[in-house]
Amino acid sequence: MATQESAAGAPLLDVRSVSLRYRDAGDGTLEVLRDVSLHVNAGEFVALIGPSGSGKTTLLSLIAGLEEPTAGEIALHGDAHMPRLGYIGYMPQRDLLLPWRSALDNAIAGLEARGVPKAEARVRARLLFQQFGLTGFERAWPSTLSGGMRQRVAFARAVLAGGELLLLDEPFGALDALTRLGLQRWLAEISTTLGLTCLLVTHDLDEALLLADRVYVLTPRPGRILLERSISAPRPRAPEALSTPEVAAVKAELRAALLGSQEGAPVL
């Protein structure tokens, strides 16, 4: 899929030499990220993979504006001063649906927080429910939905609230293998159809290869960008695409980088 640049010629998201340190329980500091640079163009799907504890989720938190880096800057459309908090869709590892709200009202929670009238928000959500295969479940309580449907509601909430960029933090990691495969294929199709711009954090190398235009590899803590590789096979991809010589070669290189960065670590 061809990518599009922002109007000013800059990527939609540009992470520039970002580092993050925390004070630990003693007098020292804990370095989580070191000199991380990456970018995401408009309409592009980018994946970030790395071992546990490498700072992947922390990086998404910085991009979303939930906290600020110790060094470096994060720019949207080339502007490091553009607000991020509340203007970027963020889908965490768990769906976090509110049990006292219907599926439709869970999906509009972000819009309501931004001041969109409930009636308008519901109209927008119903249109997205049609595209997400959720028609007929608008009034369903989260407890009555399958794991896959709950994730689609959570994804709809992120799309509705997120504006131009969606951050996906291992959104299918808690699901069984069959449901996860079905949702991966669904996400591959819907992200292409809607022209979404996504940054996905995952431990699953096959998931990254199935969904992404480009893949970044992050080292163990302190997280640094070790490798960046493009996948030229067109999206959406069927699982069979992963066995083509081109994609298999990229997989082998990414896997070697992951194993080399943390000897003995399991890589899917």
C-alpha positions as CSV (number, residue, x, y, z in Angstrom):
1,M,0.0,0.0,0.0
2,A,1.4,3.4,-1.0
3,T,1.9,5.8,1.9
4,Q,1.0,9.4,2.0
5,E,3.0,12.2,3.5
6,S,1.5,15.0,5.7
7,A,0.6,18.3,3.9
8,A,3.9,19.9,5.0
9,G,5.9,16.9,3.7
10,A,6.6,15.5,7.2
11,P,5.4,12.1,8.5
12,L,2.2,12.1,10.4
13,L,4.1,10.9,13.4
14,D,7.8,11.6,14.0
15,V,9.6,10.3,17.1
16,R,12.9,12.1,17.3
17,S,15.8,10.8,19.5
18,V,13.4,10.1,22.4
19,S,14.8,8.9,25.7
20,L,13.1,8.2,29.1
21,R,14.6,7.8,32.5
22,Y,12.7,7.2,35.8
23,R,14.0,7.7,39.3
24,D,14.2,4.4,41.0
25,A,13.4,3.5,44.7
26,G,17.0,4.5,45.7
27,D,19.0,7.5,44.5
28,G,19.6,6.2,41.0
29,T,17.6,6.2,37.7
30,L,16.1,3.6,35.5
31,E,16.7,4.1,31.8
32,V,13.7,2.7,29.9
33,L,14.3,4.2,26.4
34,R,17.4,5.5,24.7
35,D,17.6,7.7,21.6
36,V,14.5,6.1,19.9
37,S,13.6,7.5,16.4
38,L,10.9,6.2,14.2
39,H,8.2,7.6,12.0
40,V,4.7,6.7,10.6
41,N,3.4,8.2,7.4
42,A,-0.3,8.9,6.8
43,G,-2.1,5.8,5.8
44,E,0.7,3.5,6.9
45,F,0.6,0.5,9.2
46,V,3.8,0.2,11.3
47,A,4.7,-2.5,13.8
48,L,7.1,-2.4,16.7
49,I,8.3,-5.7,18.1
50,G,10.7,-6.4,20.9
51,P,11.2,-8.5,24.1
52,S,9.2,-8.0,27.2
53,G,10.4,-5.0,29.2
54,S,12.0,-3.3,26.2
55,G,9.8,-0.2,26.6
56,K,7.2,-0.8,23.8
57,T,4.2,0.1,25.9
58,T,6.0,3.0,27.5
59,L,6.8,4.4,24.0
60,L,3.1,4.3,23.1
61,S,2.3,6.1,26.4
62,L,4.7,8.9,25.4
63,I,3.3,9.1,21.9
64,A,-0.2,9.3,23.3
65,G,0.8,12.2,25.5
66,L,0.2,10.4,28.8
67,E,3.7,11.3,29.8
68,E,6.7,13.2,28.3
69,P,10.2,12.0,27.4
70,T,13.3,12.9,29.3
71,A,15.0,13.9,26.0
72,G,14.0,14.2,22.4
73,E,10.6,15.2,20.9
74,I,7.5,13.7,19.4
75,A,5.9,15.6,16.4
76,L,2.6,15.3,14.6
77,H,2.7,16.6,11.0
78,G,6.2,18.0,11.8
79,D,5.0,20.0,14.8
80,A,6.4,19.0,18.1
81,H,4.1,21.4,19.9
82,M,0.9,19.9,18.5
83,P,-1.2,18.4,21.4
84,R,-1.3,14.6,21.5
85,L,-3.3,13.8,24.7
86,G,-6.9,13.1,23.7
87,Y,-6.2,13.4,20.0
88,I,-4.6,10.0,19.3
89,G,-6.6,6.8,19.5
90,Y,-5.1,4.3,22.0
91,M,-6.2,0.7,22.3
92,P,-4.6,-1.0,25.3
93,Q,-3.9,-4.7,25.8
94,R,-7.3,-5.3,27.5
95,D,-10.6,-4.0,26.0
96,L,-11.5,-2.1,29.3
97,L,-15.1,-1.9,28.3
98,L,-17.3,-0.4,31.0
99,P,-19.7,-3.2,32.2
100,W,-22.6,-0.7,32.9
101,R,-22.6,0.7,29.4
102,S,-23.9,-0.9,26.2
103,A,-21.6,-1.8,23.4
104,L,-22.6,1.3,21.5
105,D,-22.2,3.6,24.5
106,N,-18.8,2.1,25.2
107,A,-17.7,2.9,21.7
108,I,-18.7,6.6,22.1
109,A,-16.9,7.1,25.4
110,G,-14.0,8.9,23.8
111,L,-16.2,11.2,21.7
112,E,-18.2,12.1,24.8
113,A,-15.0,13.0,26.7
114,R,-14.2,15.4,23.9
115,G,-17.5,17.1,24.2
116,V,-19.4,15.5,21.2
117,P,-23.1,15.4,22.0
118,K,-24.3,11.8,22.7
119,A,-26.8,11.8,19.9
120,E,-24.2,12.8,17.3
121,A,-21.7,10.3,18.7
122,R,-24.2,7.5,18.5
123,V,-24.9,8.2,14.9
124,R,-21.2,8.1,14.1
125,A,-20.8,4.9,16.1
126,R,-23.6,3.1,14.4
127,L,-22.1,3.7,11.0
128,L,-18.8,2.2,12.2
129,F,-20.7,-0.7,13.8
130,Q,-22.0,-1.6,10.3
131,Q,-18.4,-1.7,8.9
132,F,-17.2,-3.7,11.9
133,G,-19.8,-6.4,11.7
134,L,-21.4,-5.3,15.0
135,T,-24.9,-4.3,13.7
136,G,-27.5,-5.7,16.0
137,F,-25.3,-5.7,19.1
138,E,-25.5,-2.0,19.8
139,R,-27.5,-2.5,23.0
140,A,-25.6,-5.6,24.2
141,W,-23.8,-5.6,27.5
142,P,-20.1,-6.3,27.4
143,S,-20.6,-9.5,29.5
144,T,-22.7,-11.0,26.7
145,L,-20.2,-10.4,23.9
146,S,-17.5,-12.8,22.8
147,G,-13.8,-11.9,23.2
148,G,-13.5,-11.1,19.6
149,M,-16.6,-8.8,19.6
150,R,-15.4,-7.0,22.7
151,Q,-12.1,-6.2,20.9
152,R,-14.0,-4.9,17.9
153,V,-16.0,-2.6,20.1
154,A,-12.8,-1.4,21.8
155,F,-11.3,-0.9,18.4
156,A,-14.3,1.1,17.3
157,R,-13.9,3.3,20.4
158,A,-10.3,4.0,19.5
159,V,-11.1,4.8,15.8
160,L,-13.9,7.1,16.8
161,A,-11.8,8.9,19.5
162,G,-8.4,8.8,17.8
163,G,-8.4,11.2,14.9
164,E,-5.7,10.4,12.5
165,L,-3.5,8.0,14.4
166,L,-4.2,4.8,16.2
167,L,-1.9,3.2,18.8
168,L,-2.5,-0.5,19.3
169,D,-0.8,-2.2,22.3
170,E,-1.0,-6.0,21.7
171,P,-4.8,-5.8,21.2
172,F,-5.2,-9.5,20.6
173,G,-2.7,-10.9,23.0
174,A,-5.3,-12.1,25.6
175,L,-7.4,-14.0,23.0
176,D,-7.2,-17.7,22.1
177,A,-5.3,-18.5,18.9
178,L,-8.3,-19.0,16.6
179,T,-10.0,-15.8,17.7
180,R,-6.7,-13.9,17.4
181,L,-6.1,-15.2,13.8
182,G,-9.6,-14.2,12.8
183,L,-9.2,-10.7,14.2
184,Q,-5.8,-10.3,12.7
185,R,-7.3,-10.9,9.2
186,W,-10.2,-8.6,10.0
187,L,-7.8,-5.8,11.1
188,A,-5.8,-6.3,8.0
189,E,-8.9,-5.8,5.8
190,I,-10.5,-3.0,7.8
191,S,-7.4,-0.9,8.3
192,T,-6.8,-1.0,4.5
193,T,-10.4,-0.3,3.6
194,L,-10.6,2.7,6.0
195,G,-7.1,3.9,5.2
196,L,-6.2,4.0,8.9
197,T,-2.8,5.0,10.2
198,C,-1.6,2.6,12.9
199,L,1.3,1.9,15.1
200,L,1.1,-1.6,16.5
201,V,3.1,-3.0,19.4
202,T,3.3,-6.8,19.4
203,H,5.4,-9.8,20.5
204,D,4.0,-11.8,17.6
205,L,6.4,-11.7,14.6
206,D,3.8,-13.3,12.2
207,E,1.2,-10.7,13.3
208,A,3.6,-7.9,12.4
209,L,4.4,-9.4,9.0
210,L,0.7,-10.0,8.3
211,L,-0.4,-6.4,9.1
212,A,2.5,-3.9,8.7
213,D,4.1,-2.0,5.9
214,R,7.2,-1.6,8.0
215,V,8.5,-3.2,11.2
216,Y,10.9,-1.8,13.8
217,V,12.8,-4.0,16.2
218,L,13.4,-2.7,19.7
219,T,16.3,-4.0,21.9
220,P,16.0,-5.1,25.6
221,R,15.9,-2.2,28.1
222,P,17.0,0.5,27.6
223,G,15.0,0.1,24.4
224,R,16.7,1.3,21.2
225,I,15.8,0.8,17.6
226,L,17.9,-2.1,16.4
227,L,16.5,-2.7,12.9
228,E,13.8,-1.4,10.5
229,R,12.5,-3.4,7.6
230,S,9.9,-2.8,4.9
231,I,7.4,-5.4,3.6
232,S,6.5,-4.7,0.1
233,A,3.8,-7.3,-0.3
234,P,0.5,-5.5,-0.8
235,R,-2.0,-5.2,2.0
236,P,-4.3,-6.7,3.1
237,R,-2.3,-9.9,3.2
238,A,-3.6,-13.5,3.6
239,P,-1.6,-15.7,6.0
240,E,-0.3,-17.5,3.0
241,A,1.7,-14.4,2.1
242,L,4.0,-15.1,5.0
243,S,5.4,-18.2,3.2
244,T,6.5,-16.3,0.1
245,P,10.3,-16.1,-0.4
246,E,10.3,-12.3,0.0
247,V,8.3,-12.2,3.3
248,A,10.1,-15.3,4.6
249,A,13.4,-13.6,4.1
250,V,12.3,-10.5,6.1
251,K,11.0,-12.8,8.8
252,A,14.3,-14.6,9.1
253,E,16.1,-11.3,9.4
254,L,13.8,-9.9,12.0
255,R,13.9,-13.1,14.0
256,A,17.7,-13.2,13.9
257,A,17.7,-9.6,15.2
258,L,15.3,-10.4,18.1
259,L,17.2,-13.5,19.1
260,G,20.5,-11.7,18.8
261,S,19.4,-8.9,21.0
262,Q,18.3,-11.3,23.8
263,E,19.9,-14.7,23.6
264,G,17.5,-17.4,24.6
265,A,14.4,-15.2,24.6
266,P,11.3,-16.9,23.0
267,V,10.2,-15.3,19.7
268,L,6.9,-16.3,18.1
